[in-house]
Amino acid sequence: MASTFQYLLLLLLFIIAPSSSAKSSFRPKALVIPVTRDDSALLYVTQIHQRTPLVPVKLVLDVGGQFVWVDCKQNYTSSTYRPARCNSTQCHLAGADICSECFTSPRPGCHNTCILSPENPLNGVATTGDVGQDVVSVRSTNGFNQGRKVAVSSFIFSCAPTSLLSNNLADGVSGVAALGRTKVAFPSQFASAFNFPRKFAICLASRKSKGVVFFGDRPYVFRPNVNAAESLTYTPLIHNRPTSGFDFEKRQASSEYFIGVESIKVDQKVVQIRKKLLSINKKGLGGTKISTLHPYTVLEKSIYKAVTKAFLKEMAARNITRVTDVVSRFDYCFSTKNIGSTRLGAAVPTIEFVLQNNVTWPVFGANSMEPTWTDDNVLCLAVENGGDSPKASIVIGGHQMENHLLQFDLDSSRLGFSPLLFGKRTTCANFNFKSAA
């Protein structure tokens, strides 16, 4: 009789116990995914596995993205896909309170469910997309190398039509991997599934090399045994209101990451710029944003003119010759004849972003200069003119982040950034993606 009672009790507990979104009983302390730069689209691309059975899915990395979206119209087959029914917890977490109707037979991307607005990050074209859930699988890590595969069984994402992948988004890409400050971006969903801190770190590698994104806390170790977390300097992350898109329509806080730049120096000399441009105004405009969707740093027109003028002056003082008869996306290019080489890249004037807490983010030659595609004897200043009225006065782009570790701590609202890893005799390409024995 007692054994029968115990059996019924266990059965009841099994029925009423909350189901975990983590598919495996193994609880990793951190996760890891690879990231590479697509040189034709100048975007950073990662890969996860999704669906049942699992298939590899390539996604554009958007550090400030609101939610993950995937093309569901083309070859999306999965026995574990579930639509998020209107007014469900999943819809609430996604901030999706608008519902749609499907007038054909149900399939991924066509259900009576709540919807979001997936957007092509290159051209800004947006559409509506059903909210759904499916299995997502990535690798665990101990910080030194990748470990066993783990899965989130009910990962929330948005479906999108194949047409949203147009405009050269990147070869083989099926959607966008969002890392922004929302409840359904990768950092929050992974942290919730495996109960680790809402932190992630990105380390973008140079061309044709594999960088890394960590989800969870340190260590972040690169061969030969360099823990980049030990050299992080911290500055506050600034909350901003959205200026466009789905967040703007719902008047929610922006999912993007902003930091406080207080001044800019070139070779330790302060550049004269309008201070108000460095602050975010009441409309959410101005300030400094971090973006993996911009391959290079973009400066508001007057800031751009002031910084490039100061840079040109210092280059001339070093007897470095400007070259004008080259094909380049950049305005200022130089002959390498009088440019020396250092461990931190080309020996050119250092650009420094002076941040809150009186810390500086120095940009050395490895991150300020870019060779042309046609002439190895020419280096260009890899900074772009953002025009008169950009939404953010400064956008720190991917090239300037390469071979720095950036840790985004969502709970403490701060950014940690390492010095250029070349100074530690390592790079972002030196994470060990070989699984431990």
N, C-alpha and C positions, 0 to 999 in steps of 0.2 A: 504493500500500500504506500509505504514511504517512498519507494523508488518511483512509483507512478506519479505521486505528488511532485517529486523533484523534477521528473521529466516534463510535466505540465508547466511548472514554474519556469524552467529553462526555455521552453517553447514560447511562453508569454513574454519573457524578457527579450528574446530574439525578435519577436514581432514588434514590440514597442520601442526597442532601442533605436536611437537616431542613426541613420545610415551615414557613414563617412564618405566624403567625396574622394578620399585617397583610396585607390583601388588595392594597394598592397599594404600588408600589416607592417612592413619595414618602414620606419620613419626616418627619412634622411634629414640631416641638419642643414643641407644646402643642395641646390640643383645647379646644373651647368648646361649651357647650349653654345654651339659655335656661332661665329659671325664673320662674314667675309664681305669685302667691298666688290660690288659689281661695277667694273670700270666703264662699261658702256652707259649705264643709267646713273652712275655715281651715287648709288644707294647702298646701304648695308643690309645684308641678307642673312637670315638665320634659317634653321630647319628644325622642325619638331616632327613627331609622329602622332597621327590622329586617326580616329574611327576604329571600327571593328569589322574586318581585320585591319590592323594598323598599316598605314601607308605614310611615306615621307611627304611632308608638306613644307614647301619653301615660302617664307614670309619676309616682307620688307620690315626692317627694324625701325620702329617709331618710338623714340624714348618718351615722348609726351603724348602718345596715342591714348584715346579714351577706352577702346575695347578692341579685342581681336576680331577681325573679320576674314572670312574665307569664301572663295567661290564655291557655291553649292549647286550651281546649275550644270557644271561640266564634270561628269564622272564622279559625283559624290554618292558613294554607296557605303552604308554602314548599318549594322544591325543594332547599334547602341545609340543612334541619334534619337533625341527626344525634343520636340518643340516645347518652348516655354509658354504655357497657357496664359492668357490674359489675366492680369491681377495676381499672378503667382509671385512667390518669393523671388524667383529668378528674374522676373520682370522688374520687381522692386529694386533688386541689387543693381541691375543694369541701368536703372533710371529710365525705363521704357514704359510709359503709361499710355501709349497710343497702340491700338489694336488694328490688325488687318484681317481681311478675309481672303481665303483661297478658293478660287472658282474651278480649279481642276483637281485631279486626284492628288491626295496628300503625298508629299515628298519633301526631302530637305530643302528648305527655302520656300516652301509653299504649304503653310498651315494657317489655321485660324489662331494667331498668336500675337504677342506684342512685337514691336519693331523698333529698330535703331536706324541710324543714318550713316552707313559706311561710306567712306570718301576716298577717292584716289588722291594720294598725298602729293602727286606731281602737278595735277591740273586743277585740283579743288572740286572736281565733279563729284557730286554725292547722289545717292539714291536711297531707297528704303530697303531694309533687310530684316528678315525674321530673326528673332532671338531663339537660339536653340542650345542644346547641351550634347556633348559627346566626350568620348575618351580622348585624353591628351597624354602622351607619354614622352618623358625626357629622361636624361641621365642624372643620377645623384652625384655628389662629389664630397670629398673630405677636405677640399681646398688644394690638394696636391695633384690629384688626377681624377679622371671621371670614374664613377662607380657603376653600380647596377642600375638597370632601368626601373623607373617608378611611373605610376600612372595616376592621373586624376580622372575619376570615372564620370564626373558630371561637370565638365568644364564649360562655362557659359561663354558663348561667342555669337557673332551675328553672321548670317548668310548674306552673300552678295551675288549679283549677276556677273557673268563672265565679262560683260562689256566694261565693267569698272577696272579691269586689268589692262585696258588699252593705254596708249600714250607712253609706250616703252617703260612700263613700270619696273621691270627687270626680267631677265630671261628665266622662264620656268617658275615664276612666282605665282602663288595662288591667293595671296591676301596680305594682311598687315599684322605684325606682332606688336601689340600695344604694351608699353611699359609705364603709362601715365599714372596720375594720382586719382585713380578711381577704384571702386570695389570689384570691377570685373577685368581689369588689366592683369597681365601676368603676375606682377609682384604680389598683389593682394590675394589673388586666387591661390597661388602656390603657397603663400604664407598661411592662409586659412586651412588648406588641405593638409599640410604637414606640420602646422603649429610651430613655425619658426618666425623670427622677426621680419617685419616688413622692410627689408633692405634688399637692394640689388646693386651690383657693380658691373660696369662695362669697361672693357679694355679693347679698343679698336686697333687692329693691326694695319700695317701699311699694305700697299697693293699686293694682291695675289697671295696674301698670307691669311692664316686663320686666327682671328681674335676670339674673345670669349665674353659671355655674360654669365655672371653668378647670381643666383637668387638665394638669399640667406646671408648669414654673417660670415665674417672672416674665419680662417685665413684664406688669402688669395695668393697662391704660390706659383712662381714662374721659374723655370729652370735657369740657372743652377741654384735652386733652393732660395729664391728671393721672395720673401713675403711682402708684397707691395702694400699691404694694409698697415705695416709698421711705419710707413712714411707719409701717411695721409695728413693733409692739412684741411681744416674744416671752415666752412662759411655757411651762413643760414640760407635755406631755401625760402623764397618769398612766394606767398600765395598771391594769385592774381585773378581778376575776373576774366571770363572769356570775351573775345572780341568778335567771334564768328562761330559758325558750326552748331552742332547739336547742343553743346553746353550753353552757348549763347542764347539759343531759343528757350532753353529751360531755366536760364538765369542761374546755372550752377557754377561753382568755382572751376577755374580752368584746370585741366588735367596736365598742363605743361609745367616745366620746371624753369623758374627764374631765380637769378642770383643778383646780388647788389654790387655792381661795378661803381666805384666812387671816383676813379680817375684812370687815365691811361698814360703810360710812360713809354718813350722810345729811348733806349740807351740811358735809362735812369733820369731822363728829362721829361717833366710833365707836359703833356700835350694840352693846349688850350682848347677846350670844347665847352659847349653850353651845358651846364650842370643839370638843367631841368630835363634834358633828354635822357639822362641816366636814371631818372626816377619814373615810376609807373604812375600815370595820371588817373583821374577819377573814371575815365572811360576804359581803363585797362591798357592804354597805349604807352609805349616807351619801355625803358628798362632793358634788361639783358636776359635772353632766353638761351637755353641749351637745346640743340636740335640735331638729330641724326639724319633728318630729311634734307638738310642743307650740307652739301659736301665741303663747303668752305665758309669761313666767317664772313658775315654780311654786316656792314656798318651803314647807318643813316648817312645821307649825303655829306652833311657838314662835318660829321665825325670822320668819315672816310677821307675827305679832303685834308683835314688837319693831321690825321695819322700818316697818310701817304706823303704829305709834304715834309713832315718831320723825318720820316724814314728815308726819303730821297736825299735830304740834307746830310744825314749821317752816312749814307752810302757814298755820296760824293766826297765826304771828308776822308773816306777810306780808299779813294781813287778807284771806285768800282763803277764801271761804265754801263750806262743804260742803253738797252737795245730796243729799237722801235720797229724794225722790219721783220717781225716774227708773227706767226699765227698763234694766238693764244686767247683764252677767255678772260685773261687778266690784263689790266691796264699798264702795269709796270714790270718790265722784264730786264734782266741784267746779264752781261757777259760773265762767265765763270772765271775769266782770266785772272782776276785779282781777288777772287773769293777763295779763302782757305777752307779747310775741312777740319772739323772738330768732332769729338765724341757725340756732341749734341746737334750735329748737322752742320750746314753751311755757316761759315763765320760771317754773319751779318748782324746788324743791330738787333738787339733784343726788344721785343714788344712786351710790356707788362700790363696786365689788368690788375689794378689795385682794388681789392674787394673789401666787404665789411669785415670787421674784426682785425683790420689792418694786415691782412694777408695778401700775398700777391700770387698771381698765376702767370709765370713767365712763359713767353712763347719764343723758343729758340729757333734756329734755322731749320731744324728737321720738321717743324710744324708751321713755320711762316712762309717757307719757300716751296715751290713745286716746279719740277722740270717740265719743259714743253714736250709734246709727243713727237715732235719732229727734229729737235736739235738738243743734244745732250750738253752742249756748251752754253746753254741759256737756262737761267733760273728766274721764275716769276714770283712776285709777292702774291701769295694765295689768299687775298682778301678782296671782297667784292663790294661794289657801290649799291646800297639798298634804296637809293632814291630819296625824295623829299619827305615822304610820309609813310614809312613802314610801320607795321603794327608794333614791332620791337625795334628799339634803336640799335641794339647789338644782338646778333644771333651768332653764338659760338657754334661753328659747324664741325663736321666730322674730322676733317684734316687736322684741325687744331687740337682735337681730342686724341688723335692716334698716339699710341704708346704711352698714354697716361692711364692710370686706373682711376675711375670715377665711381665713388660709392654714393648712392642715393638712399638716405635714411628717411623713410616716410614717417615713421613714428616720432622721431626727434626733429623732423623738418630741417635737415642739414645736408650739405654736400661735402663729401670728403674727396680730395683729389691729390694724387701723388705727383712728385716731380717726374720729368721725362725719364722713362725707365732705362733709356740708353746710359744714363749716369750710374745706374746700378748694374750695368753690363748685362741687361736682359731686355726683352721686348714683349709686347702683348701676344706675339706669335709663339711664345715659349711655354704656354700652359700645356700640360701633359694630357692629351686626349686619349692616350692609351689606357685601357682599363686596368685596374690593379689586378694582380693575380688572385 
